[in-house]
Amino acid sequence: MFSEIIDKLLLSSGWELMALLLALAYLVLAAHQRQWCWLAAAISCTIYTIIFWQAKLYMESLLQVFYIVMAGYGWWQWQKAQGQEKASDYNFSLRWHLTQWLWILPLGAIIVFGLHNYTDAEAIWIDTYTTLFSLLATWLITQKAYESWWYWLVIDSFYVYLYWHKGFVATALLFVLYLLLVVYAMYRWRNDQQTVPASELQ
């Protein structure tokens, strides 16, 4: 089993491996709240846009385009809040999250219907909903909202399956590592919140 994984990993393209390393750099830098994470994300997503389009994962490809835009927004947003180096202690309410799900779930069903009937897209259910919830999670992280990491725990678990199934072994293994790094990021951000002086939270 292990040797089979190594063999498949060696068959990964150089572009996929480059995108993988940059994506990994993004998450490590984001865990430490370093602004350069957004540059790494933008370059990685540019590469993945092409790779996923060629693999007929159209929603994933469009998601990467959104990520590129959000990388620019995230850079601007974090630059604007440079004086606030710690993670925000602001949390969106459960009601707020449920409200988002109320439009995400039916929108996903509509997109799945369109992809099924008018394109040759594959893995449309998981592709669509991981994409939509990734949009939400990405926006949350630009706001430095802690609960974005809870979304990524679930989303990245589905991505491990999706990318392995599509033959992107290097990327699937990256998302296994992502799951560990998400837990680390949660610890770092929670620790940062607890160490912010009370005067900074007012």
C-alpha positions in Angstrom: 0.0 0.0 0.0 2.7 2.4 1.0 4.8 1.6 -2.1 1.7 2.1 -4.3 1.3 5.6 -2.8 4.9 6.4 -3.4 4.6 5.2 -7.0 1.6 7.4 -7.6 3.2 10.4 -5.9 6.2 10.1 -8.3 3.8 10.2 -11.2 2.5 13.6 -10.1 3.3 16.4 -12.4 5.8 19.1 -11.5 3.1 21.7 -11.7 0.9 19.8 -9.2 3.9 19.5 -6.8 4.7 23.2 -7.1 1.0 24.1 -6.4 1.1 21.7 -3.5 4.1 23.3 -1.9 2.7 26.8 -2.3 -0.6 25.7 -0.9 1.2 24.2 2.1 3.2 27.4 2.5 -0.1 29.3 2.5 -1.6 27.3 5.4 1.5 27.4 7.5 1.8 31.2 7.0 -2.0 31.6 7.7 -1.7 29.6 10.9 0.9 32.2 12.0 -1.2 35.1 10.6 1.5 36.2 8.1 0.3 38.3 5.3 2.5 36.6 2.7 0.1 33.6 2.9 -2.1 35.4 0.4 0.7 35.6 -2.2 1.5 31.9 -1.9 -2.3 31.2 -2.2 -2.6 33.3 -5.4 0.2 31.5 -7.2 -0.9 28.0 -6.1 -4.5 28.6 -7.1 -3.4 29.9 -10.5 -1.7 26.6 -11.2 -4.6 24.5 -9.8 -7.1 26.4 -11.9 -5.6 24.9 -15.0 -5.0 21.5 -13.5 -8.6 21.1 -12.3 -10.1 22.4 -15.6 -8.2 19.8 -17.5 -9.5 17.1 -15.1 -13.1 18.3 -15.7 -13.5 19.4 -12.1 -15.1 22.7 -13.3 -16.4 23.8 -10.0 -13.1 23.3 -8.4 -11.4 25.2 -11.2 -13.8 28.1 -10.8 -13.2 28.0 -7.0 -9.5 28.5 -7.6 -10.3 31.7 -9.6 -12.4 32.9 -6.6 -9.5 32.0 -4.4 -7.2 34.2 -6.5 -9.6 37.1 -6.1 -10.0 36.5 -2.4 -6.2 36.3 -2.0 -6.1 39.9 -3.2 -8.9 40.8 -0.9 -7.3 38.9 2.0 -4.0 40.7 1.4 -5.8 44.1 1.5 -7.9 43.2 4.5 -5.0 41.9 6.6 -2.9 44.9 5.5 -5.6 47.2 6.7 -5.6 45.4 10.1 -1.9 45.3 10.5 -2.0 46.8 13.9 -4.2 43.9 15.0 -1.8 41.0 14.7 -3.8 38.6 16.8 -6.8 36.7 15.5 -10.1 38.4 15.9 -12.2 37.2 18.8 -15.4 38.0 16.9 -17.5 34.9 16.2 -20.4 34.8 13.9 -23.5 33.4 15.6 -25.0 30.0 14.9 -28.0 31.7 13.4 -25.8 33.5 11.0 -24.2 30.2 9.9 -27.6 28.5 9.5 -28.8 31.4 7.4 -25.8 30.9 5.0 -26.6 27.2 4.8 -30.2 28.0 3.8 -29.0 29.5 0.5 -26.0 27.4 0.0 -27.8 24.0 0.0 -30.5 24.9 -2.6 -28.0 26.8 -4.7 -25.8 23.7 -4.7 -28.7 21.5 -5.9 -29.3 23.9 -8.8 -25.7 23.9 -9.8 -25.6 20.1 -9.6 -28.6 19.9 -11.9 -27.0 22.2 -14.4 -23.6 20.4 -14.4 -25.3 17.0 -14.7 -27.5 18.0 -17.7 -25.3 20.4 -19.6 -21.6 19.5 -18.9 -19.4 16.4 -18.8 -18.3 17.3 -15.2 -17.5 14.5 -12.8 -18.0 14.0 -9.0 -20.5 16.9 -9.2 -22.1 16.6 -5.8 -18.9 16.6 -3.8 -17.3 19.1 -6.2 -20.2 21.5 -5.9 -20.7 21.5 -2.2 -17.0 21.6 -1.2 -16.7 24.5 -3.6 -19.6 26.5 -2.1 -18.6 25.9 1.5 -15.0 26.7 0.6 -16.2 30.1 -0.6 -17.8 30.7 2.8 -14.8 29.5 4.7 -12.4 31.6 2.7 -14.4 34.7 3.3 -14.5 33.9 7.0 -10.7 33.6 7.1 -10.2 37.0 5.4 -12.2 38.3 8.4 -10.0 36.4 10.8 -13.0 34.5 12.1 -11.9 31.5 14.2 -14.8 29.3 13.1 -13.5 29.2 9.5 -11.2 26.4 10.7 -14.1 24.2 11.7 -15.4 24.5 8.1 -11.9 23.5 6.8 -11.8 20.4 9.0 -14.9 19.1 7.3 -14.2 20.4 3.8 -10.6 19.1 3.7 -11.8 15.7 4.7 -14.0 15.5 1.6 -11.2 16.8 -0.5 -8.9 14.0 0.5 -11.4 11.5 -0.9 -12.1 13.6 -4.1 -8.5 14.2 -5.1 -7.5 10.6 -4.4 -10.4 9.4 -6.5 -9.4 11.7 -9.3 -5.8 10.5 -9.2 -4.2 13.7 -7.7 -2.3 11.7 -5.1 0.1 14.4 -4.2 -2.8 16.8 -3.6 -4.8 14.2 -1.6 -1.8 13.7 0.7 -1.4 17.5 1.0 -5.0 17.6 2.3 -4.2 14.9 4.8 -1.4 17.2 6.0 -3.9 20.1 5.8 -6.1 18.4 8.4 -3.3 18.3 10.8 -2.3 21.9 10.1 -5.9 23.0 10.5 -5.8 21.6 14.0 -2.5 23.4 14.6 -4.0 26.6 13.3 -7.0 26.3 15.6 -4.6 26.0 18.5 -2.5 28.9 17.4 -5.5 31.2 16.8 -7.2 30.3 20.0 -4.0 30.9 21.9 -3.6 34.3 20.2 -7.1 35.2 21.2 -6.4 34.4 24.8 -3.2 36.4 24.9 -4.6 39.6 23.5 -4.8 42.2 26.3 -8.4 43.1 27.3 -7.8 46.7 26.1 -7.2 45.4 22.5 -10.6 43.6 22.4 -12.7 46.6 23.1 
